[in-house]
Amino acid sequence: MKYIEVDEELYRHIASKTEQIGESASDILRRILGLQVNSVVEDAPEEISHPSLEVESKPKKVVQKPAAKLAKPVSDFSTLIDAELLANQKGAVGRFLFILDTVYLASPKQFEQVLQIQGRDRLYFATSKDALLKASKSANPKEIGQSGFWVTTNNNTAKKRTILSEVLMQFGTDEAQISEIAAKI
C-alpha cells in the first residue's frame, strides 16, 4: 500500500463519498474511478511518520469491578448531555469524545460492548492507543475521558455520527434520540 498526501478539500470530497462504515479511501477511489474494488491486496507500510500523534507514556488498562447489584442499563442519554459543556468542546472531535464520555459515565459497566463496533477493515474502539495504531497507523486515537477506552478520531463528521449512532443502538436508545444526539457532533 502506498500513501499520498491530499489537501483538506480533496480529503473531504473523498470522505463524503463513503457508502458504508469501514470503507477505505482506496475503496472509495476505486469505486469512483470504476476500478475493481475486491482486487486490492494490502501490505502493511514499512514506516509512516506521525507528526500529529502524541507520545503516550503508558497504556491504561480497563479495570472491571464487581457490581454490588445489577444496574438497569441506561438508554436515555439526551437528558444527560450538558448542552453548555458540549458547546464548549473544541470541534467535532471534542463533541464526539464528550458525548462518548457521557455515555460511559452513565453506564460504565455496559460500555465494553462498544468494542464490538468495527468497520469492515477498521477498528473503531479499543482499550489502548497501541491497539488502534496497530490496526491503523492513521487512526489518531483519543481516550474517551478517563474511561480507559480509546476511539479512532480521524473519521469525517458523518462517520463519527454513524459510529455514535451504533454506540447508542448498543444501549437500546430509540431512533429519535439517536438522531437528535448524533446531530450534536
Disulfide bonds with the S-S distance in Angstrom:
none
